[in-house]
Amino acid sequence: MNPGSTPTRPDAFPASAAQQRLWFLQHRHPDSRAYTVTEAIWLRGPLDASALERALTALVDRHPLLRAVFDYRDGGLWQRVLPAGAHPVALRRERVDRADLDAWLGSRPRRAST
């Protein structure tokens, strides 16, 4: 490798034992929310949704772990890291009364629609 050059990385890495366990459990019980964290925050005042989307996209672009996806191939589970900028964050805004929040959070789909 030349000094100052960026080392190349393989396209995929074998998943760790912990990642394999979670993947197995998720595929065994696809409707389970056991490892899903749902959070809601109350905001007051105007929201610059575009700025928030850009900030979240920058966060995802900065941290490869947040861009990791898993593929089962060649008899094993593999982790791939999507390129930065490949999937910008797009927020979906909904108004929910505070009294209805728990029911609303419980009714959300497990995965975001694409």
Summary of the structure (lengths in Angstrom):
residues: 114
radius of gyration: 18.3
end to end distance: 39.7
largest distance: 61.1
contacts: 182
relative contact order: 0.17
helix: 34%
strand: 13%
